[in-house]
């Protein structure tokens, strides 16, 4: 399943840069202004930002201007192709704005206090499909749902203002009638869909344990689980259920492991909670590609394809194809240095 992770790092970084340039009041953004956002791109430390941008000349159009000392400063705008795809993305975000609102609501409803630091949401915003500038372009359009709050550690957080029972139904519960046995539905002993990598096999004893574990009561990730003994298998099933739901909230049904590392307290999880990923390889797949660990929800994929694709995923796939084409054409020497007249803002 590594194939479903490959390319996501560059796709995310390029997409964020496109959003920054698109939202700028100028048609061309100096490299030093783009560099301020480097920490959000997830690029390797040894990769220069300008070098990354220049990989994709069919996305980013380069020009330059002279600074006060007479030295050229690289400046980047967007190509026609990139602008077209990004406008399609903006349209999809608008058409599905209430769905994304509910997606953010569900994320906050998973937490103990209906609240998360903005820093934590920032780490997940691309996975959730939220706009790059969601704090201003999205959250502030729903004052009846969200409020910015000052946290005890002086950080800024986002708080959900009211509970919506309509949203407090997990994906496993929604699919119960199709995936579960009638008796399991009655007893709420829902089983998680499982699959193994070809050639992977569990010992008989482990398979027997998994079979019995699947029959344990299912605790909804949207309910208070403080009464559960964290040493029990029932509690572990609740932890798995929380991450099962969290991954379902993401567009690609995957996220980097580090993105959830600081969710222990907000989600009321036990110590070493991410060990659930290794303990349940039939539910989660851990990819080591892109120099990081990415957790993938197995059931969401059939081979290397998402079973259900959100319209925004289709836009991202179109953008990913453009990235691949640009990288390939650049290696063939197709692109030559462009001049300012090629900038979208001047067309």
ABEGO torsion letter per residue (X at the ends): XAAAABGAAAAAAAAAAAAAAAABABABBBAAAAAAAAAAAGBBAABBAAAAAAABAAABBBBBBBBAAGBBBBBBBBBAAAAAAAAAAAAAAAAAAAAAAAAAAAAAAABAAGBBBAAAAAAAAAAAGBBAAAAAAAAAABAAABBBBBBAAGBBBBBBABBBAAAABBAAAAAAAAABBAAAAAAGBBBBBBBBBBGBBBBAAAAAAAAAAAABBBBBAABBAAABBAABAAAAAAAAAAAAAAAAABAAGBBBAAAAAAAAAAAGBBBGAAAAAAABAAABBBBABGGBBBBBBAAABBEABBABBBAAAAAAAAAAAAAAAAAAAAAAGABBBBBAAABAAAX
